[in-house]
């Protein structure tokens, strides 16, 4: 079973580092369904679609307080709605997973 870290305190953020852990993200309006943005760590799939409102890029804020605009690379159909599992794996899913959590 794969388990991932949850961060109850800012002092618990070690992997990824605070500068590598996103805390706020632009979500695509087509995938708004609740008050959270879900990322699966088990497969190459968006559960919720990230935003692409800045020239196919998305705004993210990180645990250390900095923010950035990340330009997405893969534009396969249904990308923004979280409707597909990608084969071959989507590099954008992998990028977001690396900044979401870490294996215990």
Order of alpha helices (4+ residues) and beta strands (2+ residues): beta-beta-beta-alpha
